[in-house]
Amino acid sequence: MIDAARVWQLGAASEIEGRTTGSEASVIVVDMPPGPGPALHRHPYAETFIVLEGRARFTIEGRDVEASAGSVVVAPAHAAHTFINPGPGRLLQVDVHASDHFVTEWLVPEAERPRGQVAAPRERKA
């Protein structure tokens, strides 16, 4: 069982770092309405996206990838990526980070992000 105190609530997402539970992977559960997702960013490890419900449009290294329920999309290590929910319904997905903790490099300054596009409220570095 996961201790609720170890899960960070980030608006439309919940995340848990694997090191808090003895896992080598960290997970984000995304449940969001149509609109922008995270700001453009990258990680020094791969991130796997599993779309459970709805639709997502990923941009990975400048290439758009459309995904719907049942799709699995991978952003390789060091690949700049983001996603949006183009609608019409909610997006439910699980994002698996191949690391026991989150390491994120945000590539768009906050002042230049489109309205509604977010980054995690706390920057986590190794």
C-alpha positions in Angstrom: 0.0 0.0 0.0 1.2 3.5 -0.8 1.4 6.1 1.9 -0.7 9.0 0.8 1.9 11.4 2.2 4.4 10.1 -0.4 2.1 11.1 -3.3 2.4 14.6 -4.6 -0.8 16.2 -5.9 -0.1 18.4 -9.0 -3.4 19.8 -10.1 -4.6 17.2 -12.7 -1.9 14.7 -11.8 -0.6 12.7 -8.9 3.0 11.4 -8.8 5.1 9.2 -6.7 8.9 8.7 -6.8 10.0 5.1 -6.8 12.6 5.6 -4.2 9.9 6.2 -1.6 8.5 2.8 -2.1 11.6 0.8 -3.1 10.8 0.8 -6.9 13.3 1.7 -9.6 10.5 3.6 -11.5 8.5 6.7 -10.7 4.9 7.2 -11.9 2.6 10.1 -12.7 -1.1 9.5 -13.1 -2.7 12.2 -15.3 -6.4 12.9 -15.3 -7.0 16.2 -17.2 -9.6 18.0 -19.2 -8.9 19.2 -22.7 -6.1 21.7 -22.9 -2.3 22.0 -22.6 -0.2 19.6 -20.5 3.3 20.2 -19.2 5.7 22.7 -20.7 8.3 21.4 -23.0 10.9 19.4 -21.0 13.3 16.5 -21.1 14.7 13.8 -18.7 18.0 11.9 -18.7 16.0 8.7 -18.9 13.1 7.4 -21.0 9.5 8.2 -20.2 6.7 5.8 -21.2 3.1 7.1 -21.6 0.2 4.7 -21.3 -3.1 6.3 -22.5 -6.0 4.7 -20.7 -8.8 7.0 -21.7 -9.3 9.9 -24.1 -6.8 11.3 -26.5 -3.3 12.9 -26.3 -1.1 14.7 -28.8 2.5 14.3 -27.9 5.3 16.3 -29.4 8.6 14.5 -29.1 11.7 16.1 -30.6 9.5 18.2 -32.8 7.5 15.3 -34.1 3.7 15.0 -33.4 2.3 11.7 -32.3 -1.4 11.1 -31.9 -2.5 8.6 -29.2 -5.8 7.3 -27.9 -6.9 4.7 -25.3 -4.7 1.7 -25.5 -1.7 3.5 -27.0 1.8 3.4 -25.6 4.2 6.2 -26.5 7.9 6.5 -25.4 10.0 9.7 -25.2 13.6 8.4 -25.3 16.2 9.7 -22.8 17.1 13.4 -23.5 14.3 13.9 -26.0 12.4 17.2 -25.6 8.7 16.4 -25.2 5.3 17.7 -24.2 1.6 16.7 -24.7 -1.8 18.2 -24.9 -5.3 16.8 -24.5 -7.0 17.8 -27.8 -10.4 16.7 -26.4 -13.2 16.4 -26.5 -13.2 14.4 -23.3 -10.8 13.8 -20.4 -7.4 12.3 -20.7 -6.4 9.6 -18.3 -2.9 8.3 -18.7 0.0 6.8 -16.7 3.5 8.2 -17.2 6.3 5.9 -16.2 9.7 7.5 -15.6 12.7 5.0 -15.8 14.2 6.4 -12.6 13.6 6.1 -8.9 13.3 9.9 -8.8 12.2 12.7 -11.1 14.9 14.7 -12.9 13.4 17.3 -15.3 14.9 20.0 -17.3 12.3 22.6 -18.3 13.0 24.0 -21.7 10.5 26.9 -21.9 10.8 29.8 -19.4 7.7 30.2 -17.4 7.0 33.7 -18.8 6.9 32.2 -22.4 4.6 29.2 -21.7 1.1 29.3 -23.2 -1.7 30.0 -20.7 -2.6 26.9 -18.8 0.7 25.1 -19.5 2.4 24.1 -16.3 5.5 22.7 -14.9 5.7 20.8 -11.6 5.5 23.3 -8.7 8.9 22.2 -7.3 11.9 21.6 -9.5 13.5 18.3 -8.6 17.1 17.6 -9.5 19.3 14.6 -8.7 
